[in-house]
């Protein structure tokens, strides 16, 4: 049991971060059958990315947070935002699926990525205005929420075709979503009586459900791009929702 969990965790860290973790095919397969690993890795990424907000002043901390995040996770999942951005501006399902395999970057991709990057940068500035412990808590809760969103896609989604997405959706099912949800509970408690952390955690799966419904109708199911877009959009929405909840309630 411990060996299987360790293998799944290695696969999850390798897939969701740029950390130099040695993995093999068995680790990858274990990860696909263990969606609870998604939010577990979220704790790791969130805690590391929050450090600049805690140790650096204001704007420097905000910029450091964005840099740390890019350094930790790279831009692989942002590619999903770009691809779905291009697909979203096409009016028929066949055209959308064709766009997803096209290497050309269109206006939809540029706009979608610009919105996400701007949203992340503005969230960093907003976090810099919070007390350091609150900012760190929102960052961790948002990262866990974003990864819970990815687990939601794995457990509730149906793949549009064989590929990265189908590797997760065929190995998981709705019943397995209980595990990721339980793993995310401690993150929802990080801001105490403030609703900031639970709101941030909940944002990820809510974004996932919305994208799942869109993908089912527009693409015929989910693929790797949907997983990536859920991660990036879920994080941005969670960060802003957490900041609003902290400052307004």
C-alpha positions in Angstrom: 0.0 0.0 0.0 2.8 2.4 1.0 4.8 1.5 -2.1 1.8 2.1 -4.4 1.0 5.4 -2.8 4.7 6.5 -3.0 4.7 5.6 -6.7 1.5 7.5 -7.3 2.8 10.5 -5.5 6.0 10.5 -7.6 3.9 10.3 -10.8 1.8 13.2 -9.6 4.7 15.4 -8.7 6.4 14.7 -12.0 3.2 15.5 -14.0 2.1 18.6 -12.0 5.5 20.2 -11.4 8.9 20.7 -12.9 10.7 19.2 -9.8 13.3 16.6 -10.8 11.5 13.5 -9.7 12.6 10.2 -11.3 9.5 8.3 -12.5 8.8 5.3 -14.7 5.7 3.9 -16.4 4.5 2.2 -13.3 4.5 5.5 -11.3 2.5 7.2 -14.1 -0.1 4.4 -14.0 -0.4 4.5 -10.3 -1.0 8.2 -10.4 -3.8 7.8 -12.9 -5.7 5.5 -10.5 -5.1 7.8 -7.5 -6.9 11.2 -8.0 -6.3 12.0 -4.3 -2.7 12.8 -5.3 -3.8 15.9 -7.2 -4.7 18.0 -4.1 -1.7 16.5 -2.2 0.6 18.0 -4.8 -1.4 21.2 -4.5 -0.2 21.6 -0.9 3.4 21.2 -2.0 3.1 23.7 -4.8 1.1 26.2 -2.8 3.4 26.2 0.2 6.5 26.7 -1.9 4.9 29.4 -4.1 3.7 31.3 -1.1 7.2 31.9 0.4 7.9 35.1 -1.5 4.6 36.6 -0.3 5.7 35.9 3.3 9.4 37.0 3.1 9.4 39.8 0.6 7.7 43.2 0.8 4.5 44.1 -1.2 5.1 44.2 -5.0 8.3 42.3 -4.7 6.4 39.5 -3.0 3.7 39.5 -5.6 6.2 39.3 -8.5 8.2 36.6 -6.6 5.0 34.6 -6.2 4.4 34.6 -9.9 8.0 33.7 -10.7 8.0 30.9 -8.1 4.8 29.5 -9.5 6.2 29.5 -13.1 9.4 28.0 -11.8 7.6 25.2 -9.9 5.0 24.2 -12.5 6.2 25.7 -15.8 3.8 26.6 -18.5 2.7 23.2 -19.8 -0.8 23.5 -18.4 -1.1 27.0 -19.8 -1.0 25.4 -23.2 -4.4 23.9 -22.4 -5.7 27.4 -21.9 -4.3 28.5 -25.2 -5.8 25.5 -27.1 -9.2 25.9 -25.6 -9.1 29.6 -26.3 -8.6 29.0 -29.9 -11.3 26.3 -29.9 -13.8 28.5 -28.2 -13.9 31.0 -31.0 -14.8 28.3 -33.6 -18.5 27.8 -34.2 -18.7 24.1 -35.0 -17.6 21.0 -33.1 -15.5 19.5 -35.9 -13.7 22.8 -36.3 -13.0 23.0 -32.6 -11.5 19.5 -32.5 -9.4 20.3 -35.5 -8.1 23.5 -33.9 -7.0 21.5 -30.8 -4.5 19.6 -33.0 -3.3 22.6 -34.9 0.1 24.1 -33.9 -0.9 27.6 -35.1 -1.6 30.1 -32.3 -4.7 32.1 -33.0 -6.3 35.2 -31.4 -8.4 33.1 -29.1 -5.3 31.6 -27.6 -3.5 34.9 -27.2 -6.5 36.5 -25.4 -7.1 33.5 -23.2 -3.5 33.3 -22.0 -3.4 37.1 -21.5 -6.4 37.0 -19.3 -5.0 34.2 -17.2 -1.6 35.8 -16.8 -3.1 39.2 -16.0 -5.5 37.5 -13.5 -2.5 35.8 -11.8 -0.5 39.0 -11.7 -3.4 41.0 -10.2 -4.1 38.3 -7.7 -0.4 38.5 -6.6 -0.8 42.2 -6.0 -4.0 41.7 -4.1 -2.4 39.0 -2.0 0.5 41.3 -1.1 -2.0 43.6 0.7 -3.2 40.8 3.0 -1.4 39.8 6.2 1.3 37.3 5.3 -0.3 34.3 7.0 -3.6 35.0 5.3 -1.9 35.4 1.9 -0.1 32.2 2.3 -3.3 30.4 3.4 -5.2 31.7 0.3 -2.3 30.6 -2.0 -2.2 27.1 -0.6 -6.0 26.8 -0.5 -6.2 28.0 -4.1 -3.6 25.5 -5.3 -5.3 22.7 -3.6 -8.6 23.8 -5.0 -7.2 24.0 -8.5 -5.8 20.4 -8.2 -9.1 19.3 -6.7 -10.6 20.7 -9.9 -8.3 18.4 -12.0 -9.3 15.5 -9.8 -13.0 16.4 -10.5 -12.3 16.2 -14.3 -10.6 12.8 -13.8 -13.5 11.4 -11.8 -16.5 12.9 -13.6 -15.3 13.5 -17.1 -15.6 11.4 -20.2 -12.7 11.5 -22.7 -13.3 12.8 -26.2 -10.6 10.4 -27.6 -7.7 8.2 -26.6 -4.9 10.2 -25.0 -3.7 11.9 -21.9 -7.3 12.7 -20.7 -8.6 9.2 -21.3 -5.7 7.8 -19.2 -7.3 9.5 -16.2 -11.0 9.3 -16.9 -10.8 5.6 -17.7 -9.0 4.8 -14.5 -11.2 6.9 -12.1 -14.9 7.2 -11.4 -17.3 9.4 -9.4 -16.8 7.3 -6.2 -13.0 8.1 -6.2 -13.8 11.8 -5.9 -14.3 11.3 -2.2 -10.6 10.8 -1.6 -9.5 14.1 -3.2 -12.3 16.0 -1.4 -11.2 14.6 2.0 -7.5 15.5 1.2 -8.6 19.1 0.5 -10.5 19.6 3.8 -7.4 20.8 5.8 -6.8 23.5 3.2 -10.3 24.8 3.7 -9.5 25.3 7.4 -6.4 27.4 6.9 -8.1 30.8 7.4 -10.0 29.8 10.5 -13.3 31.6 10.8 -12.8 33.5 7.6 -14.5 32.0 4.6 -11.4 32.8 2.4 -9.9 29.3 2.4 -13.1 27.3 1.9 -14.2 29.6 -0.9 -10.8 29.2 -2.6 -10.9 25.4 -2.3 -14.4 25.3 -3.7 -13.6 27.5 -6.7 -11.5 24.8 -8.3 -14.1 22.1 -8.6 -16.7 24.7 -9.6 -14.6 25.8 -12.5 -14.0 22.1 -13.4 -17.8 21.4 -13.5 -18.3 24.4 -15.7 -15.5 23.4 -18.1 -16.7 19.8 -18.1 -20.2 20.9 -19.3 -18.7 23.1 -22.0 -16.3 20.4 -23.1 -19.0 17.8 -23.4 -21.1 20.0 -25.6 -18.3 21.7 -27.6 -15.6 19.0 -27.9 -17.5 15.8 -27.2 -15.6 15.2 -24.0 -12.5 16.1 -22.1 -8.8 15.9 -23.1 -5.5 16.9 -21.8 -6.1 20.5 -22.6 -9.2 20.6 -20.4 -7.1 19.3 -17.5 -4.6 22.0 -18.0 -7.1 24.8 -18.4 -9.0 23.7 -15.3 -5.7 23.9 -13.3 -4.9 27.4 -14.6 -8.4 28.9 -14.5 -9.2 27.2 -11.2 -6.1 28.8 -9.6 -6.9 32.3 -10.8 -10.6 32.2 -9.9 -9.7 30.7 -6.5 -7.1 33.3 -5.7 -9.5 36.2 -6.5 -12.4 34.5 -4.7 -10.2 33.9 -1.6 -9.0 37.6 -1.5 -12.6 38.9 -1.9 -13.8 36.5 0.8 -11.0 37.6 3.2 -11.5 41.4 2.6 -15.3 41.5 2.4 -16.6 38.9 4.9 
